[in-house]
Amino acid sequence: MISVATPADRDRVVESLVATFRSDPVLRHLFPDDADYPAGAGAFFGHLFDKRVARNSIWVVDGGLSAAIWEPPAVAGGPPPAELRLPEPAASRMRAYDEAVHSALPTGPFWYLGVLGTHPDHHGKRYGQAVMAAGLERARAEGLPAYLETSTPGNVGMYQRAGWEVVAERADPLPIWILRHSAKSPETALT
């Protein structure tokens, strides 16, 4: 059921994430116009998928009903990934958001959970917990902490129940919570 994503999973993953994040504060900050959201979010999630699929750091349920897109610690060698090109003003909003998040992240190696989402038709089945756990296990095997950020207040408690702790907060360009999961902490089930 859980597998590492391949390029063949791209369309299903992107479709699930676009549907899942339709009301997400960050995605709506980037693409506030309902008419622009599907194409903008699709390009955004497609870029993240393309950037990480070759690094075997995307875990999915059933080819993309749920996905956890992780960024592993930097690896030397290889060309840098292509940059996401967004039209203005979305590009400026993305830069401001990225700067706020990156200012709170450590300088040493860590795993980063960039996206976690389950298609709305499959919420409540704990698929998100399962794909998140796969990435946490890999971070733990490497003895590294994991980080994530969220701008959804309700997600903070959900992540805390899964063993994450808030380590930083930002108010601008929108509320952002940065959370850390220790490589040594035992896995805690979501309840």
SERO-4910 file (N, C-alpha, C, O; in steps of 0.05 Angstrom, whole numbers):
BEGIN
 pado doro    nc1    nc2    nc3   cac1   cac2   cac3    cc1    cc2    cc3    oc1    oc2    oc3
  Met    A     16    -24      0      0      0      0     17     25      0     13     43    -16
  Ile    A     37     27     18     56     49     18     79     42      1     91     20      2
  Ser    A     87     61    -16    110     57    -34    125     83    -38    114    105    -33
  Val    A    149     81    -48    164    105    -57    153    112    -84    151     95   -102
  Ala    A    147    137    -88    135    146   -114    154    143   -137    179    144   -134
  Thr    A    143    138   -160    158    138   -185    146    160   -203    125    171   -197
  Pro    A    159    166   -225    148    186   -243    119    180   -252    104    198   -259
  Ala    A    112    154   -253     85    146   -262     64    156   -242     40    157   -249
  Asp    A     71    162   -218     52    171   -197     47    201   -198     29    210   -183
  Arg    A     61    215   -214     60    245   -214     32    256   -217     23    272   -200
  Asp    A     17    248   -237    -10    260   -242    -29    255   -218    -43    273   -210
  Arg    A    -28    231   -207    -46    225   -185    -38    240   -160    -55    250   -145
  Val    A    -12    242   -155     -3    258   -131    -11    287   -134    -22    299   -116
  Val    A     -5    299   -157    -12    327   -161    -42    331   -159    -51    350   -146
  Glu    A    -58    314   -171    -87    317   -169    -97    316   -140   -114    332   -132
  Ser    A    -86    297   -125    -94    294    -96    -86    319    -80   -102    329    -64
  Leu    A    -62    329    -85    -52    352    -69    -67    378    -77    -74    394    -60
  Val    A    -73    382   -103    -89    405   -111   -116    405    -97   -125    425    -88
  Ala    A   -129    381    -96   -155    379    -83   -152    383    -53   -169    396    -41
  Thr    A   -132    372    -41   -128    373    -12   -123    401     -2   -133    409     19
  Phe    A   -107    417    -16    -97    443     -7   -114    466    -17   -106    489    -15
  Arg    A   -138    461    -27   -155    481    -38   -160    504    -18   -164    527    -26
  Ser    A   -161    498      8   -167    518     29   -142    524     46   -145    538     66
  Asp    A   -119    513     39    -95    516     55    -86    545     55    -85    558     34
  Pro    A    -79    556     78    -71    584     80    -47    591     61    -47    612     49
  Val    A    -27    574     60     -4    580     43    -11    580     14     -4    598     -1
  Leu    A    -25    559      5    -32    557    -24    -51    580    -32    -49    590    -54
  Arg    A    -69    587    -14    -87    609    -20    -73    636    -18    -81    655    -31
  His    A    -52    638     -2    -35    662     -2    -20    664    -29    -18    686    -40
  Leu    A    -10    642    -39      4    643    -65    -15    647    -88     -9    662   -106
  Phe    A    -38    633    -87    -58    634   -110    -85    641    -99   -103    623    -97
  Pro    A    -90    666    -92   -115    673    -79   -140    673    -97   -162    670    -88
  Asp    A   -136    675   -123   -158    676   -142   -167    647   -148   -151    631   -157
  Asp    A   -192    642   -144   -203    615   -150   -197    606   -178   -192    582   -183
  Ala    A   -198    624   -197   -193    617   -225   -164    609   -230   -158    592   -247
  Asp    A   -145    620   -215   -117    614   -218   -107    591   -201    -86    579   -207
  Tyr    A   -122    584   -180   -113    564   -161   -107    537   -175    -85    527   -171
  Pro    A   -124    525   -190   -118    498   -200    -92    497   -216    -76    479   -212
  Ala    A    -88    515   -235    -64    515   -251    -39    522   -234    -18    509   -237
  Gly    A    -41    542   -217    -19    550   -200    -11    528   -181     13    522   -178
  Ala    A    -31    517   -167    -25    496   -148    -14    471   -162      4    457   -152
  Gly    A    -25    465   -185    -16    442   -201     14    445   -209     29    426   -207
  Ala    A     21    469   -218     49    474   -225     67    473   -200     89    462   -201
  Phe    A     57    483   -178     72    483   -153     78    455   -143    101    447   -138
  Phe    A     57    438   -141     60    411   -132     75    394   -152     91    376   -145
  Gly    A     71    399   -178     86    385   -198    116    390   -196    132    372   -199
  His    A    123    415   -191    151    423   -188    163    408   -164    185    397   -166
  Leu    A    149    408   -141    159    394   -117    162    365   -122    182    353   -114
  Phe    A    143    353   -136    145    324   -143    169    319   -160    186    302   -155
  Asp    A    172    334   -182    194    331   -201    221    335   -187    241    321   -194
  Lys    A    222    353   -169    247    359   -155    257    336   -137    281    333   -133
  Arg    A    238    321   -127    245    301   -106    241    272   -115    252    254   -101
  Val    A    227    266   -136    221    238   -143    246    222   -148    247    199   -140
  Ala    A    266    233   -160    291    218   -166    307    213   -141    325    197   -141
  Arg    A    301    227   -119    315    224    -94    302    203    -76    310    199    -53
  Asn    A    281    190    -87    267    169    -72    258    179    -44    261    166    -24
  Ser    A    247    203    -44    239    215    -19    209    225    -19    202    243     -4
  Ile    A    193    211    -36    165    216    -36    151    189    -30    155    170    -45
  Trp    A    136    188     -9    121    164     -2     92    169     -9     81    190     -3
  Val    A     79    148    -20     51    150    -29     36    126    -20     47    104    -15
  Val    A     10    129    -19     -9    107    -15    -24    104    -41    -34    123    -52
  Asp    A    -25     80    -51    -39     73    -76    -33     93    -99    -51    103   -111
  Gly    A     -8     98   -103      0    114   -126     -6    143   -124     -2    158   -143
  Gly    A    -14    153   -100    -18    181    -97    -43    191    -83    -49    215    -83
  Leu    A    -59    173    -72    -83    182    -57    -74    198    -33    -88    217    -25
  Ser    A    -51    192    -23    -38    207     -1     -9    208     -8      2    190    -20
  Ala    A      4    231     -2     32    234     -8     46    250     14     35    269     25
  Ala    A     71    242     19     89    258     36    114    263     19    128    245     11
  Ile    A    117    289     12    140    297     -4    161    308     15    159    330     26
  Trp    A    183    292     18    204    299     36    228    309     20    233    301     -3
  Glu    A    243    328     32    269    337     21    290    325     39    292    332     62
  Pro    A    306    306     28    328    295     44    350    315     48    351    335     34
  Pro    A    369    309     66    391    327     69    406    331     43    405    314     25
  Ala    A    418    354     39    432    360     14    452    339      8    467    329     25
  Val    A    453    332    -18    472    312    -28    490    326    -48    481    340    -66
  Ala    A    516    322    -45    535    334    -63    533    322    -91    526    298    -93
  Gly    A    538    337   -111    538    327   -139    511    329   -152    491    333   -139
  Gly    A    511    327   -178    486    329   -193    478    358   -197    486    376   -182
  Pro    A    463    363   -218    455    390   -224    434    399   -204    418    383   -194
  Pro    A    433    425   -198    412    435   -181    385    433   -195    384    434   -220
  Pro    A    363    429   -180    337    427   -193    329    453   -205    337    475   -196
  Ala    A    313    451   -226    302    475   -239    285    491   -218    271    479   -202
  Glu    A    287    517   -220    271    533   -202    242    535   -211    237    534   -235
  Leu    A    224    537   -193    196    541   -199    193    569   -209    200    588   -195
  Arg    A    181    572   -232    176    599   -243    146    605   -241    130    593   -254
  Leu    A    140    624   -223    113    632   -219    110    661   -230    129    676   -230
  Pro    A     86    667   -239     82    695   -248     80    713   -223     74    704   -201
  Glu    A     85    739   -227     81    758   -206     51    763   -203     37    763   -223
  Pro    A     41    767   -179     55    771   -154     60    745   -138     71    746   -116
  Ala    A     52    722   -149     55    697   -135     85    691   -130     91    681   -108
  Ala    A    103    698   -148    131    694   -144    142    709   -120    158    699   -104
  Ser    A    133    734   -117    142    750    -94    131    739    -68    145    738    -48
  Arg    A    106    730    -69     94    718    -44    109    693    -37    114    688    -13
  Met    A    117    676    -57    131    652    -52    159    658    -40    167    644    -21
  Arg    A    173    677    -51    199    684    -40    197    693    -11    213    685      6
  Ala    A    177    710     -5    174    720     23    168    697     42    178    696     64
  Tyr    A    151    679     33    144    656     50    169    638     54    175    631     77
  Asp    A    183    632     33    207    615     35    228    628     54    240    614     70
  Glu    A    232    654     51    251    668     68    243    666     98    260    662    115
  Ala    A    217    669    104    208    666    131    213    638    142    222    635    165
  Val    A    207    618    126    211    590    135    241    584    138    249    574    159
  His    A    257    590    118    285    583    118    300    598    140    321    588    150
  Ser    A    291    621    149    305    635    170    302    620    197    317    625    216
  Ala    A    283    602    199    279    587    224    290    559    223    288    544    243
  Leu    A    301    550    201    311    523    198    341    522    206    355    541    204
  Pro    A    349    498    216    378    496    224    397    496    200    388    493    177
  Thr    A    422    500    206    442    499    185    453    471    180    464    466    159
  Gly    A    451    454    200    461    426    197    441    409    181    420    418    173
  Pro    A    449    384    176    432    366    160    406    358    174    406    354    199
  Phe    A    385    356    159    359    348    170    341    339    147    346    346    123
  Trp    A    320    324    153    300    317    133    277    338    136    271    347    158
  Tyr    A    265    345    113    245    366    113    220    355    100    220    347     76
  Leu    A    198    355    115    172    347    104    159    371     92    147    387    105
  Gly    A    162    373     65    152    397     51    122    396     46    109    417     47
  Val    A    111    372     41     82    370     35     72    344     46     85    323     43
  Leu    A     50    345     59     36    321     69      6    325     63     -6    344     73
  Gly    A     -5    307     47    -34    311     40    -47    285     31    -34    268     19
  Thr    A    -72    283     36    -88    261     28   -113    272     13   -125    291     21
  His    A   -119    259    -10   -142    268    -25   -167    269     -7   -171    251      9
  Pro    A   -183    290     -9   -206    293      9   -225    269      9   -238    264     29
  Asp    A   -227    255    -12   -244    231    -13   -234    209      4   -248    189      9
  His    A   -209    211     14   -197    190     30   -187    199     58   -172    185     71
  His    A   -197    222     66   -190    232     93   -201    213    114   -221    199    110
  Gly    A   -188    212    137   -197    196    159   -187    167    159   -194    151    176
  Lys    A   -172    159    138   -162    132    136   -133    129    147   -122    107    145
  Arg    A   -122    150    157    -95    151    169    -73    146    148    -51    138    155
  Tyr    A    -79    151    123    -59    149    102    -37    170    106    -14    163    102
  Gly    A    -44    194    114    -24    215    118     -4    207    140     20    211    137
  Gln    A    -15    195    161      3    186    183     22    165    173     46    165    180
  Ala    A     12    147    156     29    125    145     52    136    128     75    127    131
  Val    A     46    154    109     67    164     92     86    182    107    110    184    100
  Met    A     76    197    127     94    213    143    113    195    159    137    201    161
  Ala    A    103    173    170    119    155    186    141    143    169    163    138    179
  Ala    A    136    138    144    157    126    126    181    145    124    204    136    126
  Gly    A    176    171    121    197    190    120    211    194    147    236    197    148
  Leu    A    196    194    168    208    196    195    226    173    201    247    176    213
  Glu    A    218    149    192    235    125    196    262    129    181    282    121    192
  Arg    A    261    139    158    286    143    143    303    164    157    328    160    158
  Ala    A    292    185    166    307    205    181    319    193    206    343    197    212
  Arg    A    303    177    220    313    164    245    336    145    238    356    144    253
  Ala    A    334    130    216    355    111    208    381    125    203    402    114    207
  Glu    A    379    150    194    403    166    189    412    183    213    432    197    212
  Gly    A    396    180    235    403    195    260    399    225    257    413    240    271
  Leu    A    380    233    240    376    262    235    348    271    244    329    255    243
  Pro    A    346    296    252    320    306    259    304    312    233    315    313    211
  Ala    A    278    316    236    261    324    214    247    350    222    242    355    245
  Tyr    A    242    366    201    228    392    205    205    394    186    205    381    165
  Leu    A    186    410    193    164    417    175    154    444    183    161    455    204
  Glu    A    137    456    166    124    481    173     95    478    165     88    464    146
  Thr    A     79    493    180     50    494    173     40    522    179     50    535    197
  Ser    A     20    530    164      6    555    169    -23    550    176    -39    568    177
  Thr    A    -29    525    181    -56    517    189    -57    512    219    -45    492    228
  Pro    A    -69    530    235    -69    526    264    -77    499    273    -65    488    292
  Gly    A    -98    487    261   -107    461    269    -87    439    265    -89    418    278
  Asn    A    -68    442    247    -48    422    242    -27    421    263    -14    400    267
  Val    A    -23    443    278     -2    443    298     -7    421    319     11    406    325
  Gly    A    -31    419    330    -38    399    349    -36    371    338    -26    352    351
  Met    A    -44    367    313    -42    341    300    -13    332    298     -7    309    305
  Tyr    A      4    350    290     33    343    289     45    339    317     61    321    320
  Gln    A     36    354    336     47    350    363     39    323    374     55    310    387
  Arg    A     15    314    368      6    287    376     23    265    362     24    242    372
  Ala    A     35    272    340     52    253    325     82    255    333     99    244    320
  Gly    A     87    270    355    114    272    365    130    296    356    154    298    362
  Trp    A    118    315    341    132    339    332    130    360    354    110    360    369
  Glu    A    149    378    355    148    400    374    153    426    359    169    428    341
  Val    A    138    447    368    141    473    356    167    485    365    173    486    389
  Val    A    184    493    346    210    505    353    213    534    345    231    548    353
  Ala    A    194    543    328    195    571    320    168    579    308    153    563    299
  Glu    A    162    605    310    138    616    298    145    642    283    163    657    291
  Arg    A    131    646    262    134    670    246    106    682    242     86    667    239
  Ala    A    104    708    241     79    722    238     75    733    209     53    739    201
  Asp    A     98    735    195     97    749    169    111    732    149    133    723    154
  Pro    A    100    727    126     78    740    113     51    730    121     30    742    114
  Leu    A     50    708    136     26    697    148     35    680    172     59    674    173
  Pro    A     17    672    190     26    656    212     39    630    203     28    616    186
  Ile    A     63    624    213     77    599    206     88    587    232    100    600    248
  Trp    A     84    561    234     96    546    256    116    527    244    110    512    225
  Ile    A    140    527    256    162    508    248    163    487    269    165    493    293
  Leu    A    162    462    261    162    440    280    185    421    274    195    419    252
  Arg    A    195    408    295    217    390    294    209    363    306    194    361    325
  His    A    219    342    294    216    315    304    244    303    308    259    302    289
  Ser    A    250    296    333    277    287    339    282    259    327    264    242    326
  Ala    A    306    255    318    313    228    308    312    207    329    310    183    323
  Lys    A    313    215    354    314    196    376    287    192    389    284    174    406
  Ser    A    268    209    383    242    206    396    226    183    385    227    177    361
  Pro    A    212    168    402    196    146    393    173    157    376    163    179    380
  Glu    A    164    140    357    141    148    341    116    149    358    111    130    374
  Thr    A    101    169    355     76    172    370     53    171    350     54    184    330
  Ala    A     33    155    356     11    152    338     -7    176    340    -12    187    361
  Leu    A    -18    184    317    -39    205    317    -64    193    329    -71    170    324
  Thr    A    -77    210    345   -103    200    356   -125    218    347   -148    214    355
***
